[in-house]
Amino acid sequence: MSTELIIFIVMIGVFMLCCFWAKLPVGVAMMLSAVAGCIVGGKGLPVRHLVEGTFSYIDTILVISTAMVFMKVVEKSGALDALSTVIIKRFHRYPAILLILIMLVIMFPGMITGSSTAAVLSAGSIMAPVLLLMGIDTVSAAAIIAMGGLMGMVAPPVNLPAMIIGGGIDVPFVGFGIPLLLLTIPIAIFSALFLGLKPASKMDYSKVEAKLNTEITEKYGIRIYIPLVVLILLMALTKIFKVIPDIGMPLMFVVSAAVGMFTGRKFNIFQTIAEAVHSSLPVMGILMGVGMFIQIMTLTGVRGFIVMTCLGLPESVRLIAAGISIPLFGAVSSFGAASVLGVPFSLAFLNMDTVYTIAGLSFIASLGDMMPPTALAGIFAAQVTGVEKYTAVLKKCMIPMIVMVIYGLIFIYFSKSIAAFF
């Protein structure tokens, strides 16, 4: 048994003991498993690498914290209630169309940030009350939001896992628009209709109408929506049209939140910020632990060992191995799965169309954001809909997730034919 394999087993073992037996927070469990990997690998306690790992996902941490502040501001100002009312009134006669539109709205922030968390926390939080008013139960609503976050993360124009994989084999992020749309749009529509159409079709609008809050719209008019419009404009002008310099998602959320202080109901901004940061602390801790875990895997050679193992697999089992290992490793991080496993598997599939293969691998890697214990998309989706146990959301998403894996593998296998057609 190689030294790298022993280190990897120790790291996974310590993580599982700390997380499931000692009941420690996931972030702390990952930190301790990284320390154990250092000691077993003969590296002592390299504080520098642990600190560097902690800051690996600082951009995502900033997005999460500022997005939560924005969503709390939008909620306190009354914009969520007003938007839910408008959407239900306009499209209540067409539940299928309504669900598909809601799914596209949920996807939009992820499409331009590359983060499922940003999609769930921003558009997901906005659409959660709409889904619940349609008669969809909290678990199904959380599942729709989580799947929307995954699809938004993969859909063009920004796909961070694909960029990570492409960077590992020197493939520029060019020509990914069509394959990513072919992957995400069908599954997004399927997920929305599979999870929500049956209860939404039974919606009794007369009962729903009585619960709609029309007072806020009547009192504040269209100005209640200004924070949402500001956020969408900033995203579009910087990410899509590139008319103004990209100020970054955190600053976009902060600016939009600041605008929201003056467009609706009055509230205590300091208390709101404290609530937002407190609710996002567990996930920020997870990301810090993930960064340390992957940093130590690289330092001790475990990452290289995994790469060589993937490349040495028989051709007949590579596709199945990719479909199983990439989502499972995504339990540590979907970005980590793209970096550690996505790169070697893309090299193993060089006989196929490279761009379409990378797109398919990034599609499968996104499932990491649903895998416990990190499960960023799933945990936040449960949080915004009031579901106590994330495992209920995971069970509800199981069929769409299995469909994702199968569809992604078929897409990779026939990548040359599909690329030739388009």
Secondary structure, 3 states (H helix, E strand, C coil): CCHHHHHHHHHHHHHHHHHHHCCCCHHHHHHHHHHHHHHHCCCCCCHHHHHHHHCCCHHHHHHHHHHHHHHHHHHHHCHHHHHHHHHHHHHCCCHHHHHHHHHHHHHHHHHHHCCHHHHHHHHHHHHHHHHHHCCCCHHHHHHHHHHHHHHHHHCCCCCHHHHHHHHHCCCCCCCCHHHHHHHHHHHHHHHHHHHHHHHHHCCCHHHHHHHCCCHHHHHHHHHHHHHHHHHHHHHHHHHHCCCCCCCCHHHHHHHHHHHHCCCCCCCCHHHHHHHHHHHHHHHHHHHHHHHHHHHHHHHHCHHHHHHHHHHCCCHHHHHHHHHHHHHHHCCCCHHHHHHHHHHHHHHHCCCCCHHHHHHHHHHHHHHHHHCCCCCHHHHHHHHHHCCCCHHHHHHHHHHHHHHHHHHHHHHHHCHHHHHHHC
